[in-house]
Amino acid sequence: MRILYIGDQGSVGGAARALVEVVTEVKKFGVEPIVVTSVYDNLNEEIESYGISTIACGHQSAMNPKSPYKWKRPLKYPYECLRYYKSLPGAIKTIEENIDIHTIDLIHTNSARNDIGCLLRNKYNIPHVMHIREFGQEDFECCVYRLNYYKYLNQGTDRFLAISKAVANSWTRKGINSSKLQVLYDGVDISKIQIKENYRSRNEDLHMVITGGVCNAKGQHLAIEAMGLLPDMIKPHVYLSIIGWTDPRYVERLKKIIESYKLEEQVSFLDARNDIYKVLKDYDVGLTCSRSEGFGRVTAEYLYAGLTAIGADTGATSELIKDQETGLIFSYDNVKDLSQKIVECYRNPVKMRKLGLNAHKDAERFSAVRNADEILEVYHSLL
């Protein structure tokens, strides 16, 4: 079975990690993946290191986040729209010149931001699967460049795979055909995650981590503000590491909040790390403060590593964390509630250990192997 995978325009973040894990896992089942990216970079090199072919075709996304600067939006939209439409003919031509399309059994688009798979499906009548990995508007305030985009996706896709119930409900409301839509939770390569063994004792310092893109949608500001509201006797004993690629403008905002609460010695920025699966076990609490998380790979990673996961009651986070059983849920944008959850963790190390052990066991449902097996079932049903 030869499958053409269409990658997102971006090459970092959860969607890119999911793509790597999907293609490497299905390859073990005898599938021959061929991956198409927009540009050739480290993502291609990583995929090729597994013996998988890749090409870069220069396609642009049909959906992109709005500019954070409102004055730029009237200029950015027509510019990005023009780039998108101009990229399509060249991208299709590059794919056709480098791949014998008639040998492709199925097309799998990794993100609903990209519709080039729809073009290929309609042109060659090849079954097309599209992953929906984010909300679009609710999380990243994306704008769409193609008119009647959701109708167009319906016409060019045979099966949609939403990574959570929350994402599925959102896209159904937007117009995606529910009869073609299936919920399939994302997979994480849990075999690489080192498991927490040493849990903290009462009155020891509490070490928290929040991983992923450092941007407003991920809510790192809520974590810092919650630390600022901690009781004076607890505050000096709570530390936070912020790990991930950064939006410089947002980081400046975070630094001002840190300064206002005098948390300079307790909050650290560690940038993106390649060894995240090894270092998670060194933390006690994993935070997910996103405005609207489509799935939350980092949440699944916290859970499997055995951390106490604290997550917002938005998006799919509450589908991953079972409140008071495998972690704690707080009311989004209510920093007082989040602060109280942190206090609860500090004062109850025995409960933290119980939550962590429960979380590790429950998170096996998010394994990349399970995910690949379910995706293969989808392929076979379409073929």
C-alpha positions in Angstrom: 0.0 0.0 0.0 1.5 3.3 -1.1 0.2 6.3 0.8 0.9 10.0 0.0 1.0 12.1 3.1 0.5 15.9 2.8 2.3 17.7 5.6 1.3 21.1 7.1 3.1 24.2 5.9 4.8 24.4 9.3 7.4 21.9 10.4 7.3 22.3 14.2 4.7 21.7 16.8 2.2 18.9 17.6 1.0 18.3 14.0 4.5 17.8 12.8 5.3 15.4 15.6 2.1 13.5 14.9 3.0 13.2 11.2 6.4 11.7 12.1 4.8 9.2 14.5 2.1 8.2 12.1 4.3 7.5 9.1 7.0 5.7 11.1 4.4 3.4 12.8 2.4 2.5 9.6 5.7 1.7 7.9 6.1 -1.1 10.4 2.8 -2.6 9.1 4.1 -2.7 5.5 2.8 0.6 4.3 5.1 2.6 1.9 4.7 6.3 3.0 5.7 9.2 0.8 5.7 12.5 2.6 5.1 15.9 0.9 6.1 19.0 2.8 6.0 22.7 1.9 9.8 23.3 2.3 12.7 21.0 2.8 14.1 21.3 6.4 14.9 19.3 9.5 11.5 17.6 9.4 12.3 16.0 6.1 15.7 14.9 7.3 14.2 13.3 10.3 11.5 11.4 8.3 14.1 10.3 5.7 16.3 8.9 8.5 13.5 6.2 8.9 13.9 5.3 5.2 10.8 7.2 4.1 10.9 9.4 0.9 10.0 13.0 1.1 9.6 15.9 -1.4 9.0 19.6 -0.9 6.4 21.1 -3.2 6.0 24.7 -1.9 2.3 24.5 -1.1 0.8 27.1 1.2 -1.9 26.7 3.8 -5.6 27.6 3.1 -5.9 28.7 6.7 -3.5 30.8 8.7 -3.6 32.7 12.1 -4.4 36.3 11.9 -1.6 38.8 12.5 -1.3 39.7 16.1 -1.0 43.3 14.9 -4.5 44.5 14.0 -3.2 47.2 11.7 -1.4 44.6 9.6 -4.5 42.4 9.0 -6.0 44.4 6.1 -2.6 44.0 4.3 -1.8 40.4 5.4 -5.0 38.8 4.3 -4.9 39.6 0.6 -1.1 38.9 0.5 -1.5 35.5 2.1 -4.5 34.7 0.0 -2.5 35.5 -3.2 0.4 33.4 -2.0 -1.9 30.5 -1.4 -3.6 30.5 -4.8 -0.3 31.1 -6.6 1.3 28.1 -4.9 -1.2 25.5 -5.9 -0.4 25.0 -9.6 3.4 24.7 -8.9 2.8 22.4 -6.0 0.7 20.0 -8.0 3.2 20.0 -10.8 6.1 19.3 -8.5 4.2 16.3 -7.0 3.3 15.0 -10.4 6.9 15.3 -11.6 8.4 13.5 -8.6 5.7 10.8 -7.9 3.9 8.4 -10.1 0.4 9.3 -8.8 -1.1 6.3 -10.5 0.8 4.1 -8.0 -0.7 5.9 -5.0 -3.5 4.0 -3.2 -4.6 6.7 -0.8 -3.8 10.3 0.2 -3.7 11.4 3.8 -3.6 15.1 4.6 -2.1 15.7 8.1 -3.9 19.0 8.8 -7.2 20.6 7.7 -5.3 23.8 7.1 -4.2 22.3 3.8 -6.4 21.4 0.9 -3.9 20.2 -1.8 -5.0 16.6 -1.0 -8.5 17.6 -2.1 -7.2 18.8 -5.5 -5.3 15.5 -6.0 -8.3 13.4 -4.9 -10.7 15.1 -7.3 -8.2 15.0 -10.2 -7.1 11.4 -9.9 -10.1 9.9 -8.0 -7.8 8.6 -5.2 -9.4 8.1 -1.7 -8.5 11.0 0.6 -8.3 11.0 4.4 -7.9 14.4 6.2 -6.9 14.8 9.8 -8.5 17.7 11.7 -6.0 18.5 14.5 -7.1 21.9 15.7 -10.2 24.2 16.0 -8.9 26.9 13.7 -10.8 29.9 14.8 -11.3 29.1 18.5 -7.6 28.5 19.3 -5.5 30.3 16.7 -8.0 32.8 15.2 -7.3 31.5 11.7 -8.7 33.1 8.6 -9.6 31.1 5.5 -8.5 32.0 2.0 -10.8 29.8 0.0 -14.5 30.6 -0.4 -16.9 27.9 0.9 -13.9 26.1 2.4 -15.8 23.5 4.4 -18.1 22.6 1.5 -14.9 22.3 -0.6 -13.4 19.9 2.0 -16.5 17.8 2.0 -16.4 17.4 -1.8 -12.7 16.5 -1.8 -12.4 14.2 1.3 -13.7 10.7 1.9 -13.0 10.5 5.7 -12.2 13.1 8.3 -10.3 12.1 11.4 -10.9 14.5 14.3 -8.4 14.1 17.2 -11.1 14.8 19.9 -14.8 15.0 20.4 -14.4 18.8 21.0 -12.7 19.3 17.6 -15.3 17.0 15.9 -18.2 19.1 17.3 -16.6 22.3 16.3 -16.0 21.3 12.7 -19.5 19.8 12.4 -21.0 23.1 13.3 -18.9 24.8 10.6 -20.3 22.5 8.0 -18.1 19.4 7.8 -20.3 16.3 6.9 -20.7 14.4 10.1 -21.3 11.1 8.2 -17.7 11.3 7.0 -16.3 12.3 10.4 -14.7 10.0 12.9 -13.1 10.7 16.3 -9.7 9.2 16.6 -7.5 10.3 19.5 -4.0 11.2 18.6 -1.1 8.9 19.4 2.1 9.6 21.2 5.3 7.5 21.1 5.1 6.6 24.7 7.9 4.1 24.4 10.3 7.1 24.5 8.9 8.7 27.6 10.7 8.1 30.8 8.4 7.4 33.8 8.5 9.3 37.0 9.7 7.1 39.9 10.6 9.6 42.7 7.7 11.5 44.0 8.1 14.5 46.3 7.6 14.5 50.0 5.6 17.0 52.1 7.2 20.5 52.2 9.7 19.8 49.4 9.8 22.3 46.6 7.1 21.8 43.9 8.5 21.8 40.3 6.0 22.5 37.5 6.5 22.5 33.7 4.5 23.8 30.8 5.6 22.6 27.3 4.6 23.5 23.8 4.5 26.8 21.8 5.0 29.8 24.0 2.2 32.0 22.7 -1.1 33.5 23.9 -3.2 30.6 22.8 -1.3 28.3 25.1 -1.9 30.4 28.2 1.5 30.5 29.9 0.5 33.9 31.4 -2.2 32.1 33.4 0.3 29.8 35.0 2.5 32.7 36.0 -0.4 34.8 37.4 -1.5 31.8 39.4 1.9 31.5 41.0 1.7 35.2 41.9 -1.5 34.4 43.9 0.0 31.6 45.9 0.1 32.1 49.7 3.3 33.7 51.0 4.4 30.6 52.8 4.1 28.4 49.7 5.1 30.8 46.9 8.9 30.6 47.4 8.7 26.8 47.1 7.0 26.6 43.7 9.0 26.7 40.5 7.9 26.7 36.8 9.9 25.8 33.6 8.4 27.0 30.3 9.7 24.8 27.5 9.0 25.4 23.8 9.4 27.6 20.8 8.6 31.3 21.6 6.7 34.2 20.2 9.0 37.1 21.2 6.2 39.6 21.6 4.4 37.3 24.0 7.5 36.4 25.9 8.0 40.1 26.7 4.5 40.2 28.1 5.3 37.2 30.3 8.5 38.8 31.6 6.5 41.8 32.7 4.1 39.6 34.6 7.1 37.7 36.2 8.6 41.0 37.3 5.3 42.3 38.7 5.1 39.3 41.0 8.8 39.1 41.7 9.1 35.6 40.3 12.4 36.1 38.5 14.1 33.3 40.4 11.3 30.8 40.1 10.2 31.0 36.4 12.6 29.9 33.7 12.5 29.8 29.9 14.2 26.7 28.5 13.3 27.1 24.8 12.5 24.1 22.7 14.2 20.8 23.7 14.8 17.6 21.9 15.1 15.6 25.2 11.7 16.5 26.6 10.7 12.8 27.0 13.7 12.4 29.3 13.2 15.4 31.5 9.5 15.3 32.2 10.0 12.8 35.0 12.1 15.5 36.9 8.9 17.6 37.3 6.0 17.1 39.7 3.2 19.0 37.8 2.5 19.4 34.1 0.3 22.3 33.1 -2.1 22.7 30.2 -3.5 26.3 30.2 -4.5 26.5 26.5 -7.5 28.6 25.4 -8.8 25.7 23.3 -6.6 22.6 22.9 -7.6 20.3 20.0 -6.1 17.3 21.7 -3.1 18.2 23.8 -0.1 15.9 23.0 1.8 17.5 25.9 -1.1 16.6 28.2 -0.9 13.0 27.1 2.9 13.1 27.7 2.4 14.5 31.2 0.0 11.7 32.0 2.1 8.9 30.7 5.2 10.2 32.5 3.3 10.0 35.8 3.1 13.8 36.5 0.1 15.4 38.2 -1.6 17.0 35.1 -3.5 20.2 35.7 -5.5 21.3 32.8 -8.1 23.9 31.7 -11.7 23.0 31.2 -11.6 24.0 27.6 -11.2 22.2 24.3 -10.3 18.5 24.6 -8.2 18.8 27.8 -11.0 17.4 30.0 -11.3 14.5 27.6 -7.7 13.5 28.4 -7.6 14.4 32.1 -10.2 12.7 34.4 -10.7 15.3 37.2 -9.6 14.1 40.6 -8.7 10.7 39.1 -5.8 11.1 36.7 -5.3 14.9 37.2 -7.0 18.2 38.1 -9.2 20.5 36.0 -9.4 24.2 36.6 -11.8 26.8 35.1 -10.0 28.5 32.2 -9.0 32.1 32.7 -9.7 31.8 36.4 -6.2 32.1 37.8 -7.5 31.9 41.4 -8.9 28.5 40.7 -5.6 27.4 39.1 -3.7 28.8 42.0 -5.8 26.7 44.4 -5.1 23.6 42.4 -1.3 24.3 42.7 -1.8 24.7 46.5 -3.7 21.4 46.6 -0.7 19.7 44.9 1.8 21.3 47.2 0.0 20.3 50.3 -1.0 16.7 49.2 2.1 14.8 47.9 0.3 11.5 48.6 -2.6 12.5 46.4 -0.1 13.6 43.7 1.5 10.2 43.7 -1.9 8.5 43.4 -2.9 10.8 40.5 0.4 10.2 38.7 0.2 6.5 38.9 -3.4 6.5 37.7 -2.5 8.9 34.9 0.4 6.7 33.7 -1.9 3.6 33.4 -4.8 5.5 31.7 -2.5 7.2 29.2 -1.7 4.0 27.5 -4.8 4.7 25.4 -2.9 7.4 23.6 -0.1 5.2 22.3 1.2 5.8 18.8 0.9 2.0 18.1 -2.8 2.1 19.0 -3.2 5.2 16.8 -1.5 3.6 13.8 -3.6 0.5 14.1 -6.8 2.5 14.1 -5.7 4.6 11.1 -4.9 1.5 9.2 -8.4 0.3 9.8 -9.6 3.5 8.2 -7.4 3.0 5.2 -8.6 -0.6 4.6 -12.3 0.5 5.0 -11.8 3.0 2.2 -9.9 0.6 -0.1 
